[in-house]
Amino acid sequence: MKAKVWLITALVVALCALVGGGWWWHRHRNAGATDAIVLHGNVDIREVQLAFDASDRIAQILVREGDRVTAGQLLAVLDTRRLHQVVAQAEAQVAAQRQVVARFVAGSRPEEIRKARADVAVAKADAVNAENTYRRTENLVAQHFVSQQQVDNARAALDAAQARLRSADETLRLAALGPRVEDTAAAKATLVAYEAALAIAERDLAATSLYAPADGVIENRVLEPGDMASPQRTVLTLALIDPLWVRAYVPEPDLGKLRLGTPAQVSTDSYPNQRYRAWIGFISPTAEFTPKSVETPELRTSLVYQVRVFVCPPHDELRLGMPATVTVATGSTQIAPASREAVGADLCKASP
């Protein structure tokens, strides 16, 4: 009888323990599900296809695959001999035209005006002498001392002298007035055209140098010295190391638990003991079907939203396309959207 009672008691205790354990497991499983969201994705890095903004032979390429470069660093140069000659020619044209404009703006020199006045005086003297000669010849022809032909010659000489006097007067007036406004404007316009041609030549010369647009790592060296470069041909491929993020997808039921600026942690199979500090930097406004490359417990026909989880600089450990796991603590302090750009700097500054 006592054995039967003990058996029943043991069964009751075991049943209670089983029910309690199930309740505890269920509670903690749900709590874990609601306290954190685990997302799966791949490391994503922007790439830039670098090309010259000019066409010529490549003279030098100063970097190789794997080299780290900084923004503004010189990467490659073209053969510049032809363009240096073009620039020199344009500079000479600009210098010559500037002198033309200066001559028009300065007007007539005092010496030119004095010469014009002297020419007027000479012409006036010739005209007076020619008139006197004509008068005397005209008197002589009336007394039949000279022929009519001599009178006509004297008259013609007088007319020529008076014409030269009028010409000298006009020359003096033009010298005093200086160049025409239209001629000065035309010279200035020609100078502007030459200066524009010089600027284009200098820009073409500057385009023979290829600089890094941002910090990054040289991924591919496509062309080599001696190859013909053009704006349509990629010379180098640059992988931008900042920003670096994990492209992941969140199921629609968990979308409301994420906010921009929410802190997160990123881990990879390559470094299982390493946790990288991160934050939610982008949530797609549109839904899409689950990509085949993403493995989630949900059906592949489920709608998901793309998120970008930006990662603090990982010391060159994360590579493009590397699978990554993102853990987002939904109970974390949310960052206001207005300050989400600053959360990365604060988070990474605090990162060990």
Summary of the structure (lengths in Angstrom):
residues: 352
radius of gyration: 46.4
end to end distance: 67.3
largest distance: 189.9
contacts: 984
relative contact order: 0.17
helix: 48%
strand: 25%
